[in-house]
């Protein structure tokens, strides 16, 4: 059986009151999932030294983070947003689990989450990225958790739940992306798909949730977005020699379809994927396995999409 260290960066009520309320739901869902599982799960909470926090005794509070985006250049930002690489380093330094899990503090998990992850690991995956399900914003209290679990939710393309084998972490190339701003997490996604033997992206699993149906949210200042994008691109360029295109999502599709998807997906850096694909055109690619019964029912699936009441 695998062991897990699950870390999130928590905020204090004084730091961000609205986010703090959503965070309560996340923490409650993590506790429920741990209680539901027979696996060894250590749940870690980290925070910046400027913002002391109080968390349930179910969580191990790791030493406060010393650095933040404030230590990086002459940015006008005044908020001590932690760097992703420091959060991951804290999980690595303060645990000895087989697998490290990192997720955003507004991403809740289903009760079966850890048990399901163990099954995916048994099938051979050493790195897993799970895209969240979006839940309507009226379900916004801890008391709503049973109703939240019952919601199927809607898909999202953003990366915010990562599970990876501990031994992969020393190989990672991470720069100074900060938590809470777009493009953070995209750099971790690239590292997983470069260094893991059998990484996988799940777009359709009912394992995580996020309160709010928005697909795009205007987080942070334009200055911080530019900073994170710059750091993200530094990472993808440095990772270029390590890209095995056959491990990346979409590599099994035909040429035009995969390039269209890579180009249109805002979470990916198309230039590195394009260069790698052209250099590795001869590599064997696994075909996606579809349930034959699903294909036979494709017309009815299409029809259901348009006649169902939303």
ChimeraX commands (.cxc) that place a marker at each C-alpha (Angstrom):
marker #1 position 0.00,0.00,0.00 radius 0.5
marker #1 position 1.22,3.50,-0.85 radius 0.5
marker #1 position 1.59,6.32,1.66 radius 0.5
marker #1 position 0.69,9.92,0.85 radius 0.5
marker #1 position 1.67,13.39,2.04 radius 0.5
marker #1 position -0.96,15.90,0.94 radius 0.5
marker #1 position 0.05,19.54,1.27 radius 0.5
marker #1 position -1.97,22.71,0.78 radius 0.5
marker #1 position -1.07,26.33,1.39 radius 0.5
marker #1 position -3.67,27.66,3.82 radius 0.5
marker #1 position -4.68,31.29,4.38 radius 0.5
marker #1 position -5.72,33.10,7.53 radius 0.5
marker #1 position -9.05,34.89,7.89 radius 0.5
marker #1 position -7.28,38.25,8.07 radius 0.5
marker #1 position -5.35,37.48,4.89 radius 0.5
marker #1 position -8.38,36.69,2.69 radius 0.5
marker #1 position -11.78,36.33,4.37 radius 0.5
marker #1 position -13.82,35.10,1.38 radius 0.5
marker #1 position -11.18,32.54,0.42 radius 0.5
marker #1 position -10.92,31.49,4.08 radius 0.5
marker #1 position -14.62,30.53,4.05 radius 0.5
marker #1 position -14.20,28.35,0.95 radius 0.5
marker #1 position -11.07,26.88,2.49 radius 0.5
marker #1 position -13.18,25.56,5.39 radius 0.5
marker #1 position -15.03,23.32,2.93 radius 0.5
marker #1 position -11.75,22.10,1.44 radius 0.5
marker #1 position -10.30,21.20,4.83 radius 0.5
marker #1 position -13.47,19.40,5.89 radius 0.5
marker #1 position -13.45,17.38,2.67 radius 0.5
marker #1 position -9.81,16.39,3.21 radius 0.5
marker #1 position -10.56,15.17,6.72 radius 0.5
marker #1 position -13.58,13.18,5.47 radius 0.5
marker #1 position -11.49,11.55,2.72 radius 0.5
marker #1 position -8.74,10.59,5.15 radius 0.5
marker #1 position -11.28,9.05,7.53 radius 0.5
marker #1 position -12.85,7.19,4.60 radius 0.5
marker #1 position -9.53,5.59,3.61 radius 0.5
marker #1 position -7.43,2.87,5.24 radius 0.5
marker #1 position -4.27,4.24,3.60 radius 0.5
marker #1 position -1.51,6.12,5.40 radius 0.5
marker #1 position -2.27,9.76,4.61 radius 0.5
marker #1 position -0.45,12.70,6.21 radius 0.5
marker #1 position -2.15,16.03,5.60 radius 0.5
marker #1 position 0.20,19.01,5.74 radius 0.5
marker #1 position -0.70,22.69,6.01 radius 0.5
marker #1 position 1.82,25.37,5.15 radius 0.5
marker #1 position 1.69,29.16,5.30 radius 0.5
marker #1 position 3.92,32.20,4.99 radius 0.5
marker #1 position 5.54,33.45,8.19 radius 0.5
marker #1 position 3.72,36.80,7.86 radius 0.5
marker #1 position 0.31,35.13,8.24 radius 0.5
marker #1 position 0.01,32.76,11.22 radius 0.5
marker #1 position -2.84,30.28,10.87 radius 0.5
marker #1 position -4.86,27.94,13.07 radius 0.5
marker #1 position -5.82,24.59,11.59 radius 0.5
marker #1 position -7.49,21.45,12.88 radius 0.5
marker #1 position -5.32,18.92,14.72 radius 0.5
marker #1 position -6.02,16.62,11.77 radius 0.5
marker #1 position -3.39,18.60,9.88 radius 0.5
marker #1 position 0.33,18.78,10.52 radius 0.5
marker #1 position 1.38,22.42,10.44 radius 0.5
marker #1 position 4.83,22.53,8.83 radius 0.5
marker #1 position 7.42,25.26,9.57 radius 0.5
marker #1 position 6.34,28.63,8.11 radius 0.5
marker #1 position 7.62,29.53,4.66 radius 0.5
marker #1 position 10.34,32.16,4.85 radius 0.5
marker #1 position 10.23,33.40,1.25 radius 0.5
marker #1 position 7.49,34.79,-0.96 radius 0.5
marker #1 position 7.01,36.72,-4.17 radius 0.5
marker #1 position 8.05,39.83,-2.19 radius 0.5
marker #1 position 11.63,38.52,-2.26 radius 0.5
marker #1 position 11.61,38.35,-6.05 radius 0.5
marker #1 position 12.65,41.58,-7.76 radius 0.5
marker #1 position 10.94,44.96,-7.78 radius 0.5
marker #1 position 7.31,43.94,-8.11 radius 0.5
marker #1 position 4.75,46.40,-6.82 radius 0.5
marker #1 position 2.74,43.59,-5.24 radius 0.5
marker #1 position 2.56,43.89,-1.46 radius 0.5
marker #1 position 1.07,40.47,-0.69 radius 0.5
marker #1 position 3.38,37.67,0.51 radius 0.5
marker #1 position 2.29,35.01,-1.98 radius 0.5
marker #1 position 4.33,31.80,-1.49 radius 0.5
marker #1 position 6.31,30.25,-4.31 radius 0.5
marker #1 position 5.10,26.87,-5.54 radius 0.5
marker #1 position 8.58,25.37,-5.41 radius 0.5
marker #1 position 8.87,26.25,-1.71 radius 0.5
marker #1 position 5.52,24.62,-0.91 radius 0.5
marker #1 position 6.59,21.41,-2.69 radius 0.5
marker #1 position 9.99,21.49,-0.98 radius 0.5
marker #1 position 8.22,21.75,2.36 radius 0.5
marker #1 position 6.17,18.62,1.59 radius 0.5
marker #1 position 9.36,16.79,0.58 radius 0.5
marker #1 position 11.30,17.90,3.67 radius 0.5
marker #1 position 8.53,17.28,6.20 radius 0.5
marker #1 position 7.38,13.83,5.12 radius 0.5
marker #1 position 8.71,10.49,3.94 radius 0.5
marker #1 position 5.58,9.37,2.09 radius 0.5
marker #1 position 5.80,7.40,-1.14 radius 0.5
marker #1 position 3.70,10.00,-2.96 radius 0.5
marker #1 position 3.31,13.75,-2.59 radius 0.5
marker #1 position -0.01,15.44,-3.33 radius 0.5
marker #1 position -0.29,19.16,-3.92 radius 0.5
marker #1 position -3.58,20.94,-4.44 radius 0.5
marker #1 position -4.97,24.45,-4.18 radius 0.5
marker #1 position -6.75,25.41,-0.95 radius 0.5
marker #1 position -10.03,25.93,-2.83 radius 0.5
marker #1 position -10.07,22.40,-4.27 radius 0.5
marker #1 position -12.12,19.93,-2.26 radius 0.5
marker #1 position -11.95,16.18,-2.65 radius 0.5
marker #1 position -14.48,13.36,-2.68 radius 0.5
marker #1 position -14.53,10.79,0.16 radius 0.5
marker #1 position -13.11,8.07,-2.12 radius 0.5
marker #1 position -10.26,10.28,-3.38 radius 0.5
marker #1 position -7.27,8.60,-1.71 radius 0.5
marker #1 position -8.55,5.07,-2.32 radius 0.5
marker #1 position -9.12,5.85,-6.01 radius 0.5
marker #1 position -5.63,7.34,-6.35 radius 0.5
marker #1 position -4.17,4.15,-4.88 radius 0.5
marker #1 position -5.94,2.12,-7.58 radius 0.5
marker #1 position -4.51,4.34,-10.34 radius 0.5
marker #1 position -1.03,3.92,-8.86 radius 0.5
marker #1 position -1.48,0.15,-8.78 radius 0.5
marker #1 position -2.27,0.31,-12.50 radius 0.5
marker #1 position 1.18,1.80,-13.10 radius 0.5
marker #1 position 0.81,5.59,-12.93 radius 0.5
marker #1 position 3.59,7.39,-11.04 radius 0.5
marker #1 position 2.18,10.89,-11.65 radius 0.5
marker #1 position -1.46,11.97,-11.88 radius 0.5
marker #1 position -3.06,15.33,-12.69 radius 0.5
marker #1 position -6.78,15.70,-12.05 radius 0.5
marker #1 position -8.87,18.52,-13.47 radius 0.5
marker #1 position -11.54,19.76,-11.11 radius 0.5
marker #1 position -15.31,19.64,-11.32 radius 0.5
marker #1 position -17.07,23.01,-10.97 radius 0.5
marker #1 position -19.95,23.18,-8.48 radius 0.5
marker #1 position -22.61,25.90,-8.28 radius 0.5
marker #1 position -21.65,28.71,-5.91 radius 0.5
marker #1 position -24.83,28.45,-3.81 radius 0.5
marker #1 position -23.32,25.36,-2.15 radius 0.5
marker #1 position -20.78,27.27,-0.10 radius 0.5
marker #1 position -20.91,26.00,3.48 radius 0.5
marker #1 position -19.35,23.02,5.23 radius 0.5
marker #1 position -22.91,21.93,6.02 radius 0.5
marker #1 position -23.48,21.58,2.26 radius 0.5
marker #1 position -20.82,18.89,1.82 radius 0.5
marker #1 position -23.26,16.02,1.22 radius 0.5
marker #1 position -25.03,18.08,-1.44 radius 0.5
marker #1 position -21.66,19.05,-2.94 radius 0.5
marker #1 position -20.64,15.38,-3.12 radius 0.5
marker #1 position -23.91,14.66,-4.91 radius 0.5
marker #1 position -23.31,17.26,-7.64 radius 0.5
marker #1 position -21.79,15.89,-10.83 radius 0.5
marker #1 position -20.37,19.33,-11.59 radius 0.5
marker #1 position -18.97,20.65,-14.84 radius 0.5
marker #1 position -15.47,20.09,-16.25 radius 0.5
marker #1 position -12.61,22.58,-16.16 radius 0.5
marker #1 position -9.28,22.63,-17.99 radius 0.5
marker #1 position -7.13,24.17,-15.24 radius 0.5
marker #1 position -4.52,22.10,-13.40 radius 0.5
marker #1 position -4.92,22.21,-9.62 radius 0.5
marker #1 position -4.52,18.65,-8.25 radius 0.5
marker #1 position -1.19,16.84,-8.58 radius 0.5
marker #1 position -0.03,13.46,-7.29 radius 0.5
marker #1 position 3.52,12.29,-7.93 radius 0.5
marker #1 position 6.06,9.78,-6.72 radius 0.5
marker #1 position 8.38,11.26,-4.13 radius 0.5
marker #1 position 11.52,10.20,-6.02 radius 0.5
marker #1 position 10.56,12.45,-8.94 radius 0.5
marker #1 position 10.81,15.70,-6.99 radius 0.5
marker #1 position 14.65,16.12,-7.06 radius 0.5
marker #1 position 14.50,16.00,-10.87 radius 0.5
marker #1 position 12.05,18.90,-11.21 radius 0.5
marker #1 position 12.98,22.20,-12.82 radius 0.5
marker #1 position 10.89,24.88,-11.13 radius 0.5
marker #1 position 11.29,28.63,-11.22 radius 0.5
marker #1 position 9.56,31.38,-9.24 radius 0.5
marker #1 position 5.84,31.02,-9.98 radius 0.5
marker #1 position 3.73,32.12,-7.03 radius 0.5
marker #1 position 0.58,30.59,-5.58 radius 0.5
marker #1 position -2.79,32.13,-6.44 radius 0.5
marker #1 position -1.88,33.59,-9.86 radius 0.5
marker #1 position -2.47,32.08,-13.35 radius 0.5
marker #1 position 0.19,29.73,-14.78 radius 0.5
marker #1 position 1.16,28.39,-11.38 radius 0.5
marker #1 position 0.71,24.62,-11.56 radius 0.5
marker #1 position 1.20,24.54,-15.33 radius 0.5
marker #1 position 4.94,24.35,-14.65 radius 0.5
marker #1 position 4.40,21.40,-12.31 radius 0.5
marker #1 position 2.27,19.70,-14.97 radius 0.5
marker #1 position 5.17,19.88,-17.46 radius 0.5
marker #1 position 7.62,18.48,-14.92 radius 0.5
marker #1 position 5.37,15.51,-14.21 radius 0.5
marker #1 position 4.92,14.70,-17.88 radius 0.5
marker #1 position 8.64,15.04,-18.52 radius 0.5
marker #1 position 10.05,13.01,-15.63 radius 0.5
marker #1 position 7.38,10.45,-14.71 radius 0.5
marker #1 position 7.41,7.08,-16.46 radius 0.5
marker #1 position 3.66,6.84,-16.86 radius 0.5
marker #1 position 1.94,10.17,-16.15 radius 0.5
marker #1 position -1.77,10.66,-16.77 radius 0.5
marker #1 position -4.19,13.57,-17.00 radius 0.5
marker #1 position -7.76,12.91,-15.89 radius 0.5
marker #1 position -10.37,15.33,-17.25 radius 0.5
marker #1 position -13.51,13.43,-16.33 radius 0.5
marker #1 position -13.10,11.94,-12.86 radius 0.5
marker #1 position -15.59,12.73,-10.10 radius 0.5
marker #1 position -12.82,13.11,-7.50 radius 0.5
marker #1 position -12.37,16.83,-6.86 radius 0.5
marker #1 position -14.57,19.92,-6.78 radius 0.5
marker #1 position -14.37,23.69,-6.80 radius 0.5
marker #1 position -17.13,25.99,-5.60 radius 0.5
marker #1 position -18.11,28.29,-8.48 radius 0.5
marker #1 position -18.93,27.59,-12.13 radius 0.5
marker #1 position -16.59,30.18,-13.65 radius 0.5
marker #1 position -14.13,28.94,-16.27 radius 0.5
marker #1 position -11.99,32.05,-16.11 radius 0.5
marker #1 position -11.40,34.24,-13.08 radius 0.5
marker #1 position -9.43,37.46,-12.97 radius 0.5
marker #1 position -6.89,36.63,-10.28 radius 0.5
marker #1 position -4.24,39.10,-9.20 radius 0.5
marker #1 position -2.63,42.03,-10.94 radius 0.5
marker #1 position -1.45,42.12,-14.54 radius 0.5
marker #1 position 2.08,42.51,-13.18 radius 0.5
marker #1 position 1.88,39.22,-11.27 radius 0.5
marker #1 position 0.32,37.43,-14.25 radius 0.5
marker #1 position 3.21,38.61,-16.43 radius 0.5
marker #1 position 5.68,37.49,-13.79 radius 0.5
marker #1 position 4.16,34.00,-13.53 radius 0.5
marker #1 position 3.94,33.60,-17.29 radius 0.5
marker #1 position 7.60,34.57,-17.63 radius 0.5
marker #1 position 8.62,32.04,-14.96 radius 0.5
marker #1 position 6.40,29.36,-16.52 radius 0.5
marker #1 position 8.02,29.89,-19.95 radius 0.5
marker #1 position 11.50,29.71,-18.39 radius 0.5
marker #1 position 10.52,26.31,-17.03 radius 0.5
marker #1 position 9.08,24.93,-20.27 radius 0.5
marker #1 position 12.15,26.06,-22.23 radius 0.5
marker #1 position 14.46,24.40,-19.71 radius 0.5
marker #1 position 12.38,21.21,-19.90 radius 0.5
marker #1 position 12.48,21.01,-23.71 radius 0.5
marker #1 position 15.32,18.42,-23.80 radius 0.5
marker #1 position 13.32,16.22,-21.41 radius 0.5
marker #1 position 10.05,16.14,-23.38 radius 0.5
marker #1 position 9.01,12.72,-24.64 radius 0.5
marker #1 position 6.01,13.82,-26.68 radius 0.5
marker #1 position 4.40,10.37,-26.53 radius 0.5
marker #1 position 3.73,10.85,-22.80 radius 0.5
marker #1 position 1.83,14.12,-23.25 radius 0.5
marker #1 position -1.97,14.27,-23.47 radius 0.5
marker #1 position -3.20,14.25,-27.06 radius 0.5
marker #1 position -0.08,12.67,-28.57 radius 0.5
marker #1 position -2.16,9.69,-29.74 radius 0.5
marker #1 position -4.48,11.88,-31.85 radius 0.5
marker #1 position -3.92,12.54,-35.55 radius 0.5
marker #1 position -1.50,15.36,-36.41 radius 0.5
marker #1 position -4.01,18.13,-37.09 radius 0.5
marker #1 position -6.26,17.27,-34.16 radius 0.5
marker #1 position -3.49,17.13,-31.57 radius 0.5
marker #1 position -1.87,20.37,-32.75 radius 0.5
marker #1 position -5.22,22.15,-32.74 radius 0.5
marker #1 position -5.87,21.00,-29.16 radius 0.5
marker #1 position -2.37,21.93,-27.97 radius 0.5
marker #1 position -2.56,25.32,-29.64 radius 0.5
marker #1 position -5.99,26.20,-28.28 radius 0.5
marker #1 position -5.40,24.99,-24.71 radius 0.5
marker #1 position -4.36,28.05,-22.64 radius 0.5
marker #1 position -2.72,25.92,-19.96 radius 0.5
marker #1 position -0.09,24.55,-22.37 radius 0.5
marker #1 position 2.96,26.09,-24.02 radius 0.5
marker #1 position 2.47,25.16,-27.66 radius 0.5
marker #1 position 5.94,26.01,-28.98 radius 0.5
marker #1 position 7.74,23.31,-26.97 radius 0.5
marker #1 position 5.12,20.69,-27.80 radius 0.5
marker #1 position 5.25,21.56,-31.48 radius 0.5
marker #1 position 9.06,21.40,-31.67 radius 0.5
marker #1 position 9.14,18.11,-29.76 radius 0.5
marker #1 position 6.37,16.59,-31.88 radius 0.5
marker #1 position 8.10,17.42,-35.16 radius 0.5
marker #1 position 11.38,15.97,-33.91 radius 0.5
marker #1 position 9.70,12.80,-32.61 radius 0.5
marker #1 position 7.19,12.05,-35.37 radius 0.5
marker #1 position 8.51,8.51,-35.76 radius 0.5
marker #1 position 7.91,7.50,-32.16 radius 0.5
marker #1 position 5.22,4.92,-31.52 radius 0.5
marker #1 position 2.14,6.37,-29.85 radius 0.5
marker #1 position -0.41,4.42,-27.87 radius 0.5
marker #1 position -3.93,4.62,-29.24 radius 0.5
marker #1 position -6.67,5.65,-26.88 radius 0.5
marker #1 position -8.93,2.74,-25.97 radius 0.5
marker #1 position -12.64,3.49,-26.25 radius 0.5
marker #1 position -15.52,1.43,-24.99 radius 0.5
marker #1 position -17.05,-0.04,-28.18 radius 0.5
marker #1 position -20.54,0.30,-26.71 radius 0.5
marker #1 position -20.00,4.03,-26.26 radius 0.5
marker #1 position -19.20,4.41,-29.95 radius 0.5
marker #1 position -22.35,2.52,-30.89 radius 0.5
marker #1 position -24.38,4.92,-28.74 radius 0.5
marker #1 position -22.64,8.11,-29.95 radius 0.5
marker #1 position -25.78,9.50,-31.64 radius 0.5
marker #1 position -27.79,9.14,-28.44 radius 0.5
marker #1 position -24.97,10.70,-26.42 radius 0.5
marker #1 position -25.03,13.69,-28.76 radius 0.5
marker #1 position -28.83,13.88,-28.60 radius 0.5
marker #1 position -28.87,13.69,-24.80 radius 0.5
marker #1 position -26.51,16.65,-24.60 radius 0.5
marker #1 position -29.00,18.85,-26.45 radius 0.5
marker #1 position -32.30,17.67,-25.04 radius 0.5
marker #1 position -31.37,17.48,-21.36 radius 0.5
marker #1 position -32.49,20.34,-19.15 radius 0.5
marker #1 position -29.56,22.19,-17.60 radius 0.5
marker link #1:1,2 radius 0.2
marker link #1:2,3 radius 0.2
marker link #1:3,4 radius 0.2
marker link #1:4,5 radius 0.2
marker link #1:5,6 radius 0.2
marker link #1:6,7 radius 0.2
marker link #1:7,8 radius 0.2
marker link #1:8,9 radius 0.2
marker link #1:9,10 radius 0.2
marker link #1:10,11 radius 0.2
marker link #1:11,12 radius 0.2
marker link #1:12,13 radius 0.2
marker link #1:13,14 radius 0.2
marker link #1:14,15 radius 0.2
marker link #1:15,16 radius 0.2
marker link #1:16,17 radius 0.2
marker link #1:17,18 radius 0.2
marker link #1:18,19 radius 0.2
marker link #1:19,20 radius 0.2
marker link #1:20,21 radius 0.2
marker link #1:21,22 radius 0.2
marker link #1:22,23 radius 0.2
marker link #1:23,24 radius 0.2
marker link #1:24,25 radius 0.2
marker link #1:25,26 radius 0.2
marker link #1:26,27 radius 0.2
marker link #1:27,28 radius 0.2
marker link #1:28,29 radius 0.2
marker link #1:29,30 radius 0.2
marker link #1:30,31 radius 0.2
marker link #1:31,32 radius 0.2
marker link #1:32,33 radius 0.2
marker link #1:33,34 radius 0.2
marker link #1:34,35 radius 0.2
marker link #1:35,36 radius 0.2
marker link #1:36,37 radius 0.2
marker link #1:37,38 radius 0.2
marker link #1:38,39 radius 0.2
marker link #1:39,40 radius 0.2
marker link #1:40,41 radius 0.2
marker link #1:41,42 radius 0.2
marker link #1:42,43 radius 0.2
marker link #1:43,44 radius 0.2
marker link #1:44,45 radius 0.2
marker link #1:45,46 radius 0.2
marker link #1:46,47 radius 0.2
marker link #1:47,48 radius 0.2
marker link #1:48,49 radius 0.2
marker link #1:49,50 radius 0.2
marker link #1:50,51 radius 0.2
marker link #1:51,52 radius 0.2
marker link #1:52,53 radius 0.2
marker link #1:53,54 radius 0.2
marker link #1:54,55 radius 0.2
marker link #1:55,56 radius 0.2
marker link #1:56,57 radius 0.2
marker link #1:57,58 radius 0.2
marker link #1:58,59 radius 0.2
marker link #1:59,60 radius 0.2
marker link #1:60,61 radius 0.2
marker link #1:61,62 radius 0.2
marker link #1:62,63 radius 0.2
marker link #1:63,64 radius 0.2
marker link #1:64,65 radius 0.2
marker link #1:65,66 radius 0.2
marker link #1:66,67 radius 0.2
marker link #1:67,68 radius 0.2
marker link #1:68,69 radius 0.2
marker link #1:69,70 radius 0.2
marker link #1:70,71 radius 0.2
marker link #1:71,72 radius 0.2
marker link #1:72,73 radius 0.2
marker link #1:73,74 radius 0.2
marker link #1:74,75 radius 0.2
marker link #1:75,76 radius 0.2
marker link #1:76,77 radius 0.2
marker link #1:77,78 radius 0.2
marker link #1:78,79 radius 0.2
marker link #1:79,80 radius 0.2
marker link #1:80,81 radius 0.2
marker link #1:81,82 radius 0.2
marker link #1:82,83 radius 0.2
marker link #1:83,84 radius 0.2
marker link #1:84,85 radius 0.2
marker link #1:85,86 radius 0.2
marker link #1:86,87 radius 0.2
marker link #1:87,88 radius 0.2
marker link #1:88,89 radius 0.2
marker link #1:89,90 radius 0.2
marker link #1:90,91 radius 0.2
marker link #1:91,92 radius 0.2
marker link #1:92,93 radius 0.2
marker link #1:93,94 radius 0.2
marker link #1:94,95 radius 0.2
marker link #1:95,96 radius 0.2
marker link #1:96,97 radius 0.2
marker link #1:97,98 radius 0.2
marker link #1:98,99 radius 0.2
marker link #1:99,100 radius 0.2
marker link #1:100,101 radius 0.2
marker link #1:101,102 radius 0.2
marker link #1:102,103 radius 0.2
marker link #1:103,104 radius 0.2
marker link #1:104,105 radius 0.2
marker link #1:105,106 radius 0.2
marker link #1:106,107 radius 0.2
marker link #1:107,108 radius 0.2
marker link #1:108,109 radius 0.2
marker link #1:109,110 radius 0.2
marker link #1:110,111 radius 0.2
marker link #1:111,112 radius 0.2
marker link #1:112,113 radius 0.2
marker link #1:113,114 radius 0.2
marker link #1:114,115 radius 0.2
marker link #1:115,116 radius 0.2
marker link #1:116,117 radius 0.2
marker link #1:117,118 radius 0.2
marker link #1:118,119 radius 0.2
marker link #1:119,120 radius 0.2
marker link #1:120,121 radius 0.2
marker link #1:121,122 radius 0.2
marker link #1:122,123 radius 0.2
marker link #1:123,124 radius 0.2
marker link #1:124,125 radius 0.2
marker link #1:125,126 radius 0.2
marker link #1:126,127 radius 0.2
marker link #1:127,128 radius 0.2
marker link #1:128,129 radius 0.2
marker link #1:129,130 radius 0.2
marker link #1:130,131 radius 0.2
marker link #1:131,132 radius 0.2
marker link #1:132,133 radius 0.2
marker link #1:133,134 radius 0.2
marker link #1:134,135 radius 0.2
marker link #1:135,136 radius 0.2
marker link #1:136,137 radius 0.2
marker link #1:137,138 radius 0.2
marker link #1:138,139 radius 0.2
marker link #1:139,140 radius 0.2
marker link #1:140,141 radius 0.2
marker link #1:141,142 radius 0.2
marker link #1:142,143 radius 0.2
marker link #1:143,144 radius 0.2
marker link #1:144,145 radius 0.2
marker link #1:145,146 radius 0.2
marker link #1:146,147 radius 0.2
marker link #1:147,148 radius 0.2
marker link #1:148,149 radius 0.2
marker link #1:149,150 radius 0.2
marker link #1:150,151 radius 0.2
marker link #1:151,152 radius 0.2
marker link #1:152,153 radius 0.2
marker link #1:153,154 radius 0.2
marker link #1:154,155 radius 0.2
marker link #1:155,156 radius 0.2
marker link #1:156,157 radius 0.2
marker link #1:157,158 radius 0.2
marker link #1:158,159 radius 0.2
marker link #1:159,160 radius 0.2
marker link #1:160,161 radius 0.2
marker link #1:161,162 radius 0.2
marker link #1:162,163 radius 0.2
marker link #1:163,164 radius 0.2
marker link #1:164,165 radius 0.2
marker link #1:165,166 radius 0.2
marker link #1:166,167 radius 0.2
marker link #1:167,168 radius 0.2
marker link #1:168,169 radius 0.2
marker link #1:169,170 radius 0.2
marker link #1:170,171 radius 0.2
marker link #1:171,172 radius 0.2
marker link #1:172,173 radius 0.2
marker link #1:173,174 radius 0.2
marker link #1:174,175 radius 0.2
marker link #1:175,176 radius 0.2
marker link #1:176,177 radius 0.2
marker link #1:177,178 radius 0.2
marker link #1:178,179 radius 0.2
marker link #1:179,180 radius 0.2
marker link #1:180,181 radius 0.2
marker link #1:181,182 radius 0.2
marker link #1:182,183 radius 0.2
marker link #1:183,184 radius 0.2
marker link #1:184,185 radius 0.2
marker link #1:185,186 radius 0.2
marker link #1:186,187 radius 0.2
marker link #1:187,188 radius 0.2
marker link #1:188,189 radius 0.2
marker link #1:189,190 radius 0.2
marker link #1:190,191 radius 0.2
marker link #1:191,192 radius 0.2
marker link #1:192,193 radius 0.2
marker link #1:193,194 radius 0.2
marker link #1:194,195 radius 0.2
marker link #1:195,196 radius 0.2
marker link #1:196,197 radius 0.2
marker link #1:197,198 radius 0.2
marker link #1:198,199 radius 0.2
marker link #1:199,200 radius 0.2
marker link #1:200,201 radius 0.2
marker link #1:201,202 radius 0.2
marker link #1:202,203 radius 0.2
marker link #1:203,204 radius 0.2
marker link #1:204,205 radius 0.2
marker link #1:205,206 radius 0.2
marker link #1:206,207 radius 0.2
marker link #1:207,208 radius 0.2
marker link #1:208,209 radius 0.2
marker link #1:209,210 radius 0.2
marker link #1:210,211 radius 0.2
marker link #1:211,212 radius 0.2
marker link #1:212,213 radius 0.2
marker link #1:213,214 radius 0.2
marker link #1:214,215 radius 0.2
marker link #1:215,216 radius 0.2
marker link #1:216,217 radius 0.2
marker link #1:217,218 radius 0.2
marker link #1:218,219 radius 0.2
marker link #1:219,220 radius 0.2
marker link #1:220,221 radius 0.2
marker link #1:221,222 radius 0.2
marker link #1:222,223 radius 0.2
marker link #1:223,224 radius 0.2
marker link #1:224,225 radius 0.2
marker link #1:225,226 radius 0.2
marker link #1:226,227 radius 0.2
marker link #1:227,228 radius 0.2
marker link #1:228,229 radius 0.2
marker link #1:229,230 radius 0.2
marker link #1:230,231 radius 0.2
marker link #1:231,232 radius 0.2
marker link #1:232,233 radius 0.2
marker link #1:233,234 radius 0.2
marker link #1:234,235 radius 0.2
marker link #1:235,236 radius 0.2
marker link #1:236,237 radius 0.2
marker link #1:237,238 radius 0.2
marker link #1:238,239 radius 0.2
marker link #1:239,240 radius 0.2
marker link #1:240,241 radius 0.2
marker link #1:241,242 radius 0.2
marker link #1:242,243 radius 0.2
marker link #1:243,244 radius 0.2
marker link #1:244,245 radius 0.2
marker link #1:245,246 radius 0.2
marker link #1:246,247 radius 0.2
marker link #1:247,248 radius 0.2
marker link #1:248,249 radius 0.2
marker link #1:249,250 radius 0.2
marker link #1:250,251 radius 0.2
marker link #1:251,252 radius 0.2
marker link #1:252,253 radius 0.2
marker link #1:253,254 radius 0.2
marker link #1:254,255 radius 0.2
marker link #1:255,256 radius 0.2
marker link #1:256,257 radius 0.2
marker link #1:257,258 radius 0.2
marker link #1:258,259 radius 0.2
marker link #1:259,260 radius 0.2
marker link #1:260,261 radius 0.2
marker link #1:261,262 radius 0.2
marker link #1:262,263 radius 0.2
marker link #1:263,264 radius 0.2
marker link #1:264,265 radius 0.2
marker link #1:265,266 radius 0.2
marker link #1:266,267 radius 0.2
marker link #1:267,268 radius 0.2
marker link #1:268,269 radius 0.2
marker link #1:269,270 radius 0.2
marker link #1:270,271 radius 0.2
marker link #1:271,272 radius 0.2
marker link #1:272,273 radius 0.2
marker link #1:273,274 radius 0.2
marker link #1:274,275 radius 0.2
marker link #1:275,276 radius 0.2
marker link #1:276,277 radius 0.2
marker link #1:277,278 radius 0.2
marker link #1:278,279 radius 0.2
marker link #1:279,280 radius 0.2
marker link #1:280,281 radius 0.2
marker link #1:281,282 radius 0.2
marker link #1:282,283 radius 0.2
marker link #1:283,284 radius 0.2
marker link #1:284,285 radius 0.2
marker link #1:285,286 radius 0.2
marker link #1:286,287 radius 0.2
marker link #1:287,288 radius 0.2
marker link #1:288,289 radius 0.2
marker link #1:289,290 radius 0.2
marker link #1:290,291 radius 0.2
marker link #1:291,292 radius 0.2
marker link #1:292,293 radius 0.2
marker link #1:293,294 radius 0.2
marker link #1:294,295 radius 0.2
marker link #1:295,296 radius 0.2
marker link #1:296,297 radius 0.2
marker link #1:297,298 radius 0.2
marker link #1:298,299 radius 0.2
marker link #1:299,300 radius 0.2
marker link #1:300,301 radius 0.2
marker link #1:301,302 radius 0.2
marker link #1:302,303 radius 0.2
marker link #1:303,304 radius 0.2
marker link #1:304,305 radius 0.2
marker link #1:305,306 radius 0.2
marker link #1:306,307 radius 0.2
marker link #1:307,308 radius 0.2
marker link #1:308,309 radius 0.2
marker link #1:309,310 radius 0.2
view
